[in-house]
Amino acid sequence: MEADIPLSAQSVADIEEKALAKWLFTSPLVPRTVLEVLGFDAQCRVALEVNSSSFLGQRSLPGDIDVLVKHALRSNITTAIEFKRVKIPARAFLTGLPNKIRDLEHGVHQANALRSLGFARVILLVAIVTDGRERSHVNWAYRGPTSGHLRRIRNFPGRDRLDSGVGLGFLEITQPADKPIEAAGSIGVYFQIEPALHAQNSRISQAVNIWFSSPNAASN
């Protein structure tokens, strides 16, 4: 890795988790194929940071639902997403150690709690954000996470405690040049574990319809 390269654009690794989720699910600059791979139709509705106590009318886990997606073509199906971010800043190419891996264990707990509420689909979605701007000595295609980084992330501690039926997906977001991620970046998405489709709890379906009929909801 080359040293002392002056950089001006914001590092993708410095984008806060909530801001990153909002960009991914609401920005027109994010390719539609990202949502398609996750199983969402073009007319889906998206709500972010949904407080589960307000949503269900009582105090319950998991606190905030990071992303709630109402499927337009299948009105009886709602996907709840627990969104987590793992950072690979420039120094991680020297240490081999991504940041925030330990947070994924808490993500498992949260995703399991969402499953217990009775949503039709639940996904633990992990965004792997990589700042590869200083790796100018290698081709753009090699400025993303290394195989060692990915091995550590995909086999994070606590992964085996993810409930059966909860999906585990990964978004690889790489910043290969000193430009904003919207201008020069790559996004890849895939499931390591496909989410199962369950019959949705009728109480959840009713709460979803009320929520998306209120001013709280945001359209994708």
N, C-alpha and C positions, 0 to 999 in steps of 0.2 A: 504494500500500500504506500502510495506516495504521501509525503508529509508536507505540511504547511501550504496546502492548497486553499486559497481564499474562496470562501463560499458565501453566497448572498441569499439564496432562497431558503425558506423555512424547511427544516428537516422533517420528513414524513414521520420520523420517530418522535418528534415533539408535538404532533397533533394529539390533543387529548382524546381519550376513548369515546366520550359522548359526541364530540365534534366529528370524529371519524365515522361513527355509526350514522350520524345524520347525513354526512356527505355521501356515504355508500348507498343509502336507501332513498335519498330524496334528490340528489343532484342529477340533472339531465346529462352531465358529462360522463357519468359512469355508464359503461356499456350495458344495454338491456340484457345481454346474455348472462350477466352476473346473477340477476334475479331469476332468469329462466333456469339456470343450473340449480338454484336453490328451490325450484319448484313453484315459482310465483307467476301468475298470469299478468298480462300487460295492464289490466284494469284493477289490479289489487290496490287495497287501501293500506296505508302504513301509519302507525302511531308509535311515537318514541317516548321513552321514559314514562311509561304508564305506571302510576302508583297502584299497586294491587289492592290496597285498602279502599281507595276511591273507586276502583274498577269493580270490586266485588261487594262494596258496602260494609266491609268489616276488616279488622286487622288480620293479615295473613302473610305467610311467606310467599314470595321471596322479596318483598319490599317493592322495588321497581321492576317492571318488565321492560327490558331494554328495548326490544322491538316487537311490536304486535302487528301481524299481517292478516288482513281479512281477504280471503280469496273471492274474487268477483264471480268466477264461473262455477265455484262450488261454495255456496253460501253457508253450508253447514260445517265448513272447515276453516279453522283459524290456526295459524302457526305462531307460537311464542318462541322468541329467540333470546338466549342469554349470550351477550356479546362480550368478548374479551379480546385484549390486544397484547401481543408479545412483540417487544421491540428488538431490532437488530441494528444498533447504531454503529458508527464506523469502528469504534474500539472492539466491538464484538468479533470482528474479523481477525483480531489479534488474540483475543482470549478464548474464542470459540463458545462463549457463554451468552446466549440471548438474555434480555431482561424481562422480568415479569412472568416467568414460567410458573412460579409458585402461586400466582394469582389464579391459575387455571384450576387448581384444586377447589377453590371457592366457587369457581364457575360450575364445576360438577355439582356441588351442593345446590346451587341456585337452579340449575337446569332440572335436577331431580325434583325440586320443589314445584317447578312449573308443571312437570309431568303429573304430579300428584293432584294438581288443581283440575285436571281433566281436559286440557287442550287436545285437539285432534293431532297436532304435530308439535314437537318440541325439538329445538336445535341448539346445541352449544356451538357457537360460531366463533372461531379463533382467527383474528386478523394478525398475520405475520407481516409487520411493517419493517422494511429494510432500507436503510440509508446507504446506498452504494456509490455515492457521488465521488468519494475519494479513491475509488478503485479504477481510476482512469487508465491504469496500465493493463487492464484486461478488457475484452470485448463486452459490450452492453449485456449480452446474454448471460454473462458470468458475474454480474454485479448484484445478484440477488442472494438469498440465503444459501449457505453451503449445505452439502449433504449431512455434515455433522450437526449444523444448526437444526435442520429439519428433523433429524433423528431424535434429538433431545426434546424438541417441541412436541412431536407426534406421540412420543412415549412419556409424556409428562407424569409426575407423581399424582396418584389419585385417579388416573384415567380409568382404571379397572372398576371404579365404584360408580361409573355412569350407569344409570338405570337402563334396563333393556327397553328398546324402542326409542330412546333419545338419540337423535342424530348428532354426529360430530363432523363439523365442516371446517375447512380452512380456506382463508382468503390470503393469498400471497400478494402483497402490495409493495412494489419495488420502485425506488427513486434512483435511477441510474445516472442522472445528470443534474447539474445545478440549476434546476428550473422547478417551479411549483409542480406538485404531483399531477395537477390537472393538465399541465402542458407537456410533460414528459415523464411518463410513468407506465408501469405495467400492472395489470391485475389478473390474477388467476384464481379460480375457485373450484373446489372439489369436495366431495364427501369421503371421509375415511369410514364413517358408519352412516348408512342411509337412515333417515328418520322413518319410523313406522307410522302408519296411518291408523288412528284409533277412532272409535265412535266418540264424538265430542259430548261432554257433559252438557245437558240442556241448560243448566244454570250459567255455564260459560257462554253458550251461544246467545242467551238472552242478554248477558252483560256486554258482549261484543257488539250486538246490534244497538244497544243503548249508547255505548261509548262512541261508536262511529256516527251516530246521529247527533252527537253533541258538538259544540265548538272546540272540544279538546282534541279532536282527531285531525290529523294532517293527511292530505292525499299524496300519494306517490306519483 
